[in-house]
Amino acid sequence: MRFDLPGDVVCLGETMAVLVPAEPGPVRAARTWTRAIGGAESNVAVHLARLGVRSRWVSAVGDDAFGGAVLDAVGGAGVDVTGVRVDPDRPTGLYVKEADAAGSPVRYYRRGSAASAMGPDTLDRLPWDEVALVHVSGITAALSDSCLELLRAVLRRPRPVPVSFDLNWRPALWRDRDPSVLRDLADAADIVLAGSDEAQAVWGVGDPADLRALLPGPTTLVVKHGARGATVVEGGESTFQPGLRVDVVEPVGAGDAFAAGYLAAHLAGEPPARRLRAGHLQAASALLTREDVGESLPPAVTVPLLDADSRTWAAAHLRRPR
């Protein structure tokens, strides 16, 4: 599953170092940890690169070992990281993940991080004549006042470069901030992605028709219904595509993978049902690993399923390789 697109997709937001227990048993007893990296927007950028899409990650990291590890990992995955500022004074953010197939609690250590100091001037580092899409998420709006102004600046900027906005609700980040800003941000975007459960938590509605009434501005609204599937609302039409059966190893990162698969197919001009399948297939690659970004599924799996009849799609069952 590859998509060749004119221009780059810019993914803008914070990425942190991640610590995950490297041994079984209670997390509080773990003495060995694996260091990875994680960030919604850079996850999308990496998945896009693996789908053959030119992607840029724009952010800030600290001038420290974790920041270097983040740059090495994202840049090493084929993403352009020349728009990342290395901050000499502020640290790279960190979070600790308690990996589990039923859900992964996370603990953030990101207050005062390099990325939280980003502001509208971050946009000055973008080569706008080479950009096909800017992808942002609601996470960035929660990091600081200057980050909120950065998102507003992205969404106020005169088009023609479209903006996609993933709600990415993280309640722990909003304890000291007002989440009501998320509605205005989402309504100003061209493409909005949101889980029905998180939309219900933030806005009190999770049904696609109700969300469309709440957010009339975006051209395209993508509502994810967990394992059940996802719906695109666009041009007065609603298209549902069921999800794939997947033996889930760990769910964190699947939403970012879905966003990348969907956006790649959207920018390639694919019809709604095919866009949703591309999203489901890319999400499966994340569900089959403990990493936030897993290896993409092989073409031998994705190419037949992308155009399979509904019965073949429903019968597919993806398992982690032995």
Secondary structure, DSSP 8 states (H G I E B T S, - for coil): -----SSEEEEES--EEEEEE-SSS-GGG---EEEEEE-HHHHHHHHHHHTT--EEEE-EEESSHHHHHHHHHHHHTT-B-TT-EEESSS---EEEE---TT---EEEE-TT-TGGG--GGGGGG--GGGEEEEEEEHHHHHH-HHHHHHHHHHHHS-SSS-EEEE----GGGGTTS-TTHHHHHHHTSSEEEEEHHHHHHHHS--SHHHHHHH--S-SEEEEE-GGGEEEEEETTEEEEEE--EE--S--TTHHHHHHHHHHHHHHTT--HHHHHHHHHHHHHHHHTSSSSS-----HHHHHHHHT--HHHHHH-EE----
